[in-house]
Amino acid sequence: MTESPAPVSGWHLTAGVDDFLARAGDYLRAEPALHTVALSVTASLRERGPAVYGAREQLFGVLYGPDGGVNGTFLWTPPFRLSISPLDREQADALAVALQGRPVTGVFGVDAASAAFADAWQSRTGARAHRAIEQRLYRLGDLTPPLSAPAGRPRVATGADRELLVRWRNEFAAGAGTPGGASGSEEWADERISYGGVTLWETADGVPVSMAGVTREAAGAVRVAPVYTPKELRGRGYAGAVTAEVSRAARAAGASEVLLFTDLANATSNGLYQRIGYRPVRDFAVHTFTAPENG
Protein backbone atom coordinates (compact mmCIF):
# COMPACT_ATOMS: atom_id res chain seq x y z
CA MET A 1 0.00 0.00 0.00
CA THR A 2 1.32 3.43 -0.94
CA GLU A 3 1.82 5.77 2.01
CA SER A 4 0.24 9.24 1.92
CA PRO A 5 2.78 12.00 1.41
CA ALA A 6 3.81 13.95 4.49
CA PRO A 7 1.87 17.21 4.97
CA VAL A 8 3.51 20.32 3.57
CA SER A 9 4.66 22.77 6.25
CA GLY A 10 2.29 25.74 6.62
CA TRP A 11 -1.46 26.31 6.64
CA HIS A 12 -3.71 23.75 4.97
CA LEU A 13 -7.28 24.99 4.33
CA THR A 14 -10.32 22.76 3.95
CA ALA A 15 -14.09 23.18 3.81
CA GLY A 16 -14.70 19.65 5.12
CA VAL A 17 -15.28 19.15 8.83
CA ASP A 18 -14.42 15.45 8.60
CA ASP A 19 -11.17 16.23 6.78
CA PHE A 20 -10.35 18.85 9.40
CA LEU A 21 -10.94 16.45 12.30
CA ALA A 22 -9.01 13.66 10.58
CA ARG A 23 -6.03 15.99 10.41
CA ALA A 24 -6.36 17.90 13.69
CA GLY A 25 -8.59 15.79 15.94
CA ASP A 26 -5.76 14.38 18.05
CA TYR A 27 -4.28 17.85 18.51
CA LEU A 28 -7.64 19.25 19.69
CA ARG A 29 -8.50 16.32 21.95
CA ALA A 30 -5.12 16.50 23.70
CA GLU A 31 -6.29 19.70 25.47
CA PRO A 32 -10.09 19.69 25.41
CA ALA A 33 -10.49 22.71 27.70
CA LEU A 34 -8.20 24.91 25.63
CA HIS A 35 -9.90 23.78 22.40
CA THR A 36 -13.47 23.66 23.70
CA VAL A 37 -14.85 25.95 20.98
CA ALA A 38 -13.33 23.99 18.11
CA LEU A 39 -14.47 20.68 19.60
CA SER A 40 -18.04 21.76 20.35
CA VAL A 41 -18.56 23.63 17.10
CA THR A 42 -17.28 20.76 14.95
CA ALA A 43 -19.45 18.29 16.91
CA SER A 44 -22.55 20.31 16.00
CA LEU A 45 -21.41 20.87 12.41
CA ARG A 46 -21.04 17.13 11.90
CA GLU A 47 -24.60 16.59 13.11
CA ARG A 48 -26.43 19.53 11.52
CA GLY A 49 -24.18 21.33 9.03
CA PRO A 50 -23.30 25.06 8.99
CA ALA A 51 -26.98 26.11 9.12
CA VAL A 52 -26.93 25.30 12.84
CA TYR A 53 -24.97 28.55 13.24
CA GLY A 54 -26.93 30.47 10.63
CA ALA A 55 -24.01 30.10 8.22
CA ARG A 56 -23.95 29.11 4.57
CA GLU A 57 -20.34 28.01 4.51
CA GLN A 58 -17.52 26.85 6.72
CA LEU A 59 -13.76 26.89 6.51
CA PHE A 60 -11.09 25.19 8.61
CA GLY A 61 -7.33 25.37 8.76
CA VAL A 62 -4.55 23.14 10.06
CA LEU A 63 -1.03 24.45 10.60
CA TYR A 64 1.64 21.84 9.91
CA GLY A 65 5.15 22.23 11.27
CA PRO A 66 8.34 21.19 9.46
CA ASP A 67 8.11 17.74 11.08
CA GLY A 68 4.55 17.20 9.80
CA GLY A 69 2.99 17.68 13.23
CA VAL A 70 -0.01 19.91 13.86
CA ASN A 71 0.96 23.23 15.47
CA GLY A 72 -2.32 25.14 15.27
CA THR A 73 -5.85 25.32 13.88
CA PHE A 74 -8.68 27.68 13.03
CA LEU A 75 -12.36 27.37 12.17
CA TRP A 76 -14.70 29.90 10.60
CA THR A 77 -18.46 29.85 10.08
CA PRO A 78 -19.37 33.28 8.64
CA PRO A 79 -20.92 35.59 9.83
CA PHE A 80 -19.22 34.52 13.06
CA ARG A 81 -15.68 35.54 13.85
CA LEU A 82 -12.63 33.45 13.14
CA SER A 83 -11.79 31.12 16.05
CA ILE A 84 -8.11 30.27 16.43
CA SER A 85 -5.95 28.02 18.57
CA PRO A 86 -2.92 29.43 20.41
CA LEU A 87 -0.56 30.87 17.79
CA ASP A 88 2.64 32.88 17.98
CA ARG A 89 3.16 36.04 15.92
CA GLU A 90 4.81 34.29 12.99
CA GLN A 91 2.07 31.67 12.80
CA ALA A 92 -0.64 34.33 13.09
CA ASP A 93 0.94 36.36 10.31
CA ALA A 94 1.08 33.30 8.05
CA LEU A 95 -2.63 32.77 8.70
CA ALA A 96 -3.40 36.39 7.83
CA VAL A 97 -1.61 35.86 4.51
CA ALA A 98 -3.56 32.64 3.87
CA LEU A 99 -6.91 34.36 4.52
CA GLN A 100 -6.24 37.66 2.73
CA GLY A 101 -9.12 38.63 0.48
CA ARG A 102 -11.73 36.89 2.63
CA PRO A 103 -14.33 38.91 4.63
CA VAL A 104 -12.96 38.20 8.11
CA THR A 105 -14.78 40.49 10.57
CA GLY A 106 -13.04 39.49 13.79
CA VAL A 107 -11.07 36.89 15.69
CA PHE A 108 -11.51 34.96 18.95
CA GLY A 109 -8.76 33.09 20.74
CA VAL A 110 -6.49 33.05 23.75
CA ASP A 111 -5.45 36.58 24.57
CA ALA A 112 -1.98 36.63 23.00
CA ALA A 113 -3.03 34.76 19.85
CA SER A 114 -6.07 36.96 19.27
CA ALA A 115 -3.90 40.08 19.61
CA ALA A 116 -1.22 38.62 17.33
CA PHE A 117 -3.71 37.82 14.57
CA ALA A 118 -5.40 41.22 14.94
CA ASP A 119 -2.03 42.95 14.49
CA ALA A 120 -1.19 40.79 11.49
CA TRP A 121 -4.59 41.30 9.87
CA GLN A 122 -4.34 45.06 10.36
CA SER A 123 -0.87 45.10 8.86
CA ARG A 124 -1.70 42.85 5.91
CA THR A 125 -5.10 44.29 4.96
CA GLY A 126 -5.23 47.83 6.30
CA ALA A 127 -8.31 46.98 8.36
CA ARG A 128 -8.72 48.62 11.75
CA ALA A 129 -8.64 46.21 14.70
CA HIS A 130 -10.51 46.85 17.95
CA ARG A 131 -10.14 44.86 21.17
CA ALA A 132 -13.86 44.36 21.75
CA ILE A 133 -14.37 41.73 24.48
CA GLU A 134 -12.19 40.14 27.14
CA GLN A 135 -13.32 36.73 28.33
CA ARG A 136 -12.18 34.16 30.86
CA LEU A 137 -12.50 30.41 30.49
CA TYR A 138 -13.53 28.60 33.68
CA ARG A 139 -13.46 24.92 34.63
CA LEU A 140 -15.80 23.38 37.19
CA GLY A 141 -14.05 22.19 40.34
CA ASP A 142 -16.17 21.15 43.33
CA LEU A 143 -19.75 22.11 42.56
CA THR A 144 -21.30 24.24 45.31
CA PRO A 145 -24.97 24.95 44.53
CA PRO A 146 -26.41 28.24 45.83
CA LEU A 147 -27.28 28.03 49.54
CA SER A 148 -30.70 29.55 48.97
CA ALA A 149 -32.05 28.44 45.60
CA PRO A 150 -35.11 30.31 44.36
CA ALA A 151 -38.50 28.65 44.49
CA GLY A 152 -39.14 26.42 41.51
CA ARG A 153 -37.43 23.56 39.74
CA PRO A 154 -35.27 22.71 36.72
CA ARG A 155 -36.40 20.75 33.70
CA VAL A 156 -34.90 19.90 30.32
CA ALA A 157 -36.40 21.86 27.43
CA THR A 158 -38.46 19.94 24.86
CA GLY A 159 -39.98 20.63 21.47
CA ALA A 160 -42.88 22.39 23.20
CA ASP A 161 -40.38 25.06 24.33
CA ARG A 162 -38.98 25.75 20.85
CA GLU A 163 -40.60 29.17 20.41
CA LEU A 164 -39.36 30.28 23.84
CA LEU A 165 -35.80 29.08 23.13
CA VAL A 166 -35.72 30.91 19.79
CA ARG A 167 -36.94 34.14 21.41
CA TRP A 168 -34.51 33.94 24.33
CA ARG A 169 -31.60 33.05 22.09
CA ASN A 170 -32.42 36.09 19.92
CA GLU A 171 -32.47 38.30 23.02
CA PHE A 172 -29.21 36.81 24.28
CA ALA A 173 -27.51 37.35 20.90
CA ALA A 174 -28.70 40.95 20.72
CA GLY A 175 -27.42 41.69 24.22
CA ALA A 176 -24.07 40.01 23.61
CA GLY A 177 -23.49 41.65 20.23
CA THR A 178 -23.17 38.27 18.55
CA PRO A 179 -22.20 38.57 14.85
CA GLY A 180 -25.20 37.83 12.68
CA GLY A 181 -27.52 38.62 15.60
CA ALA A 182 -30.47 36.24 15.55
CA SER A 183 -29.15 34.31 12.55
CA GLY A 184 -29.63 30.58 13.05
CA SER A 185 -31.75 30.74 16.23
CA GLU A 186 -34.34 28.26 14.97
CA GLU A 187 -31.64 25.82 13.87
CA TRP A 188 -29.87 26.34 17.19
CA ALA A 189 -33.06 25.53 19.11
CA ASP A 190 -33.68 22.37 17.08
CA GLU A 191 -30.09 21.24 17.64
CA ARG A 192 -30.19 21.78 21.39
CA ILE A 193 -33.60 20.13 21.80
CA SER A 194 -32.37 17.09 19.85
CA TYR A 195 -29.93 16.11 22.63
CA GLY A 196 -31.44 17.78 25.69
CA GLY A 197 -29.00 20.66 25.48
CA VAL A 198 -31.02 23.33 27.32
CA THR A 199 -32.23 23.29 30.91
CA LEU A 200 -34.93 25.71 32.05
CA TRP A 201 -35.61 26.97 35.55
CA GLU A 202 -39.32 27.38 36.07
CA THR A 203 -41.34 28.80 38.93
CA ALA A 204 -43.54 26.64 41.16
CA ASP A 205 -46.47 27.31 38.83
CA GLY A 206 -44.54 26.15 35.77
CA VAL A 207 -43.43 29.46 34.20
CA PRO A 208 -39.89 29.35 32.67
CA VAL A 209 -37.73 32.20 34.00
CA SER A 210 -34.15 31.32 33.00
CA MET A 211 -32.16 28.93 30.81
CA ALA A 212 -28.72 27.39 30.66
CA GLY A 213 -27.51 25.57 27.59
CA VAL A 214 -24.79 22.97 27.28
CA THR A 215 -22.82 21.98 24.19
CA ARG A 216 -22.55 18.47 22.81
CA GLU A 217 -19.97 16.37 24.62
CA ALA A 218 -16.66 16.23 22.76
CA ALA A 219 -13.47 14.62 24.06
CA GLY A 220 -15.14 14.26 27.45
CA ALA A 221 -15.82 18.00 27.72
CA VAL A 222 -18.97 20.12 27.59
CA ARG A 223 -19.37 23.87 27.85
CA VAL A 224 -22.21 25.69 29.55
CA ALA A 225 -23.58 28.22 27.04
CA PRO A 226 -25.60 30.32 26.91
CA VAL A 227 -26.96 31.31 30.31
CA TYR A 228 -29.85 33.76 29.94
CA THR A 229 -32.49 35.37 32.14
CA PRO A 230 -34.81 38.09 30.78
CA LYS A 231 -33.93 41.53 32.16
CA GLU A 232 -37.10 41.90 34.20
CA LEU A 233 -36.40 38.61 36.03
CA ARG A 234 -32.74 39.11 36.93
CA GLY A 235 -31.40 39.42 40.46
CA ARG A 236 -33.59 36.65 41.87
CA GLY A 237 -31.08 33.77 41.79
CA TYR A 238 -32.49 32.02 38.72
CA ALA A 239 -29.23 32.09 36.71
CA GLY A 240 -27.21 30.60 39.56
CA ALA A 241 -29.76 27.87 40.16
CA VAL A 242 -30.08 26.79 36.54
CA THR A 243 -26.30 26.96 35.96
CA ALA A 244 -25.66 24.79 39.02
CA GLU A 245 -28.24 22.28 37.81
CA VAL A 246 -26.94 22.02 34.25
CA SER A 247 -23.40 21.68 35.63
CA ARG A 248 -24.49 18.91 38.00
CA ALA A 249 -26.31 17.09 35.20
CA ALA A 250 -23.27 17.30 32.90
CA ARG A 251 -21.07 15.78 35.59
CA ALA A 252 -23.66 13.08 36.27
CA ALA A 253 -23.77 12.25 32.56
CA GLY A 254 -20.04 11.55 32.64
CA ALA A 255 -18.40 14.77 31.43
CA SER A 256 -14.82 14.92 32.68
CA GLU A 257 -14.58 18.66 31.95
CA VAL A 258 -17.40 21.17 32.48
CA LEU A 259 -16.43 24.59 31.16
CA LEU A 260 -17.84 28.06 30.58
CA PHE A 261 -16.77 31.49 29.36
CA THR A 262 -17.56 34.80 31.04
CA ASP A 263 -17.23 38.40 29.92
CA LEU A 264 -14.61 39.90 32.24
CA ALA A 265 -16.53 43.19 32.17
CA ASN A 266 -19.42 41.47 33.99
CA ALA A 267 -18.35 41.23 37.63
CA THR A 268 -21.70 39.74 38.64
CA SER A 269 -21.44 36.66 36.43
CA ASN A 270 -17.76 36.11 37.24
CA GLY A 271 -18.53 36.20 40.95
CA LEU A 272 -21.55 33.93 40.57
CA TYR A 273 -19.72 31.18 38.69
CA GLN A 274 -16.80 31.20 41.10
CA ARG A 275 -19.17 30.87 44.05
CA ILE A 276 -20.69 27.70 42.59
CA GLY A 277 -17.30 26.12 41.95
CA TYR A 278 -15.84 27.33 38.66
CA ARG A 279 -12.12 28.12 38.59
CA PRO A 280 -10.16 30.23 36.04
CA VAL A 281 -8.28 28.43 33.26
CA ARG A 282 -7.15 31.06 30.75
CA ASP A 283 -8.06 34.47 29.37
CA PHE A 284 -9.35 34.94 25.82
CA ALA A 285 -10.13 38.01 23.72
CA VAL A 286 -12.27 39.08 20.79
CA HIS A 287 -10.89 41.59 18.27
CA THR A 288 -13.20 43.03 15.64
CA PHE A 289 -12.17 44.43 12.26
CA THR A 290 -13.56 47.31 10.26
CA ALA A 291 -12.57 48.63 6.85
CA PRO A 292 -10.00 51.43 6.75
CA GLU A 293 -11.43 54.95 6.57
CA ASN A 294 -10.31 55.36 2.99
CA GLY A 295 -11.51 51.82 2.14
C-alpha positions, 0 to 999 in steps of 0.5 A, spaced: 500 500 500 502 506 498 503 511 504 500 518 503 505 524 502 507 527 508 503 534 509 507 540 507 509 545 512 504 551 513 497 552 513 492 547 509 485 549 508 479 545 507 471 546 507 470 539 510 469 538 517 471 530 517 477 532 513 479 537 518 478 532 524 481 527 521 487 531 520 487 535 527 482 531 531 488 528 536 491 535 537 484 538 539 482 532 543 489 532 547 487 539 550 479 539 550 479 545 555 483 549 551 480 547 544 473 547 547 470 551 541 473 547 536 471 541 539 463 543 540 462 547 534 465 541 529 461 536 533 454 540 531 457 541 524 457 534 523 450 533 526 447 539 523 451 542 518 453 550 517 446 552 518 446 550 525 450 557 526 446 560 521 451 560 516 452 558 509 459 556 509 464 553 513 472 553 513 477 550 517 485 550 517 490 546 520 497 548 521 503 543 519 510 544 522 516 542 518 516 535 522 509 534 519 505 535 526 499 539 527 501 546 530 495 550 530 488 550 527 482 555 526 475 554 524 470 559 521 463 559 520 461 566 517 458 571 519 461 569 526 468 571 527 474 566 526 476 562 532 483 560 532 488 556 537 494 558 540 498 561 535 505 565 535 506 572 531 509 568 525 504 563 525 498 568 526 501 572 520 502 566 516 494 565 517 493 572 515 496 571 509 492 565 507 486 568 509 487 575 505 481 577 500 476 573 505 471 577 509 474 576 516 470 580 521 473 578 527 477 573 531 476 569 537 482 566 541 487 566 547 489 573 549 496 573 546 493 569 539 487 573 538 492 580 539 497 577 534 492 575 529 489 582 529 495 585 528 497 581 522 490 582 519 491 590 520 498 590 517 496 585 511 489 588 509 489 595 512 483 593 516 482 597 523 482 592 529 478 593 535 479 589 542 472 588 543 471 583 548 475 580 554 473 573 556 475 568 561 474 560 560 472 557 567 473 549 569 468 546 574 471 544 580 467 542 586 460 544 585 457 548 590 450 549 589 447 556 591 445 556 599 438 559 597 435 556 591 429 560 588 423 557 588 421 552 583 425 547 579 429 545 573 427 541 567 430 539 560 427 543 554 423 539 549 420 541 542 414 544 546 419 550 548 422 551 541 418 558 540 421 560 547 428 558 546 428 561 539 426 568 542 430 567 548 436 566 544 435 572 539 435 576 546 441 573 548 444 574 541 442 581 541 445 583 548 451 580 547 453 583 540 453 576 537 455 577 529 449 575 525 444 577 531 439 572 531 441 568 525 440 561 526 436 561 532 431 556 529 436 551 527 440 552 534 433 551 538 432 544 534 439 542 535 439 543 542 432 540 543 435 534 539 440 532 545 437 535 551 441 541 550 437 546 554 435 546 561 430 551 564 428 553 571 421 554 572 417 557 577 412 553 582 407 554 577 410 552 571 413 558 568 420 558 565 424 564 567 431 562 566 435 557 561 442 554 561 444 551 555 450 545 554 454 543 548 454 536 545 460 532 549 466 532 545 473 529 548 469 528 554 468 535 555 462 540 555 461 547 555 455 551 559 452 556 554 448 560 553 446 562 560 440 567 559 435 570 564 430 576 561 432 583 564 425 583 568 427 577 572 434 578 573 437 578 580 432 573 583 437 567 583 435 564 577 441 564 573 445 561 579 440 555 580 439 553 573 447 553 571 448 549 578 443 544 575 446 544 568 453 543 571 451 537 575 447 534 570 453 534 565 457 531 571 452 526 572 452 524 565 459 523 565 463 529 562 470 529 565 470 537 563 465 542 564 467 549 562 464 556 561 466 562 558 464 569 562 465 576 559 470 579 564 466 586 564 461 582 567 463 582 575 456 579 577 457 573 572 464 572 574 462 572 581 456 567 581 460 562 577 466 562 582 461 561 588 458 555 585 465 552 583 468 554 577 475 556 577 479 560 572 483 556 566 485 562 561 483 568 558 481 569 551 479 576 547 475 578 541 478 583 536 473 586 531 475 588 524 472 594 520 474 597 513 480 602 513 477 609 513 479 610 505 476 603 504 
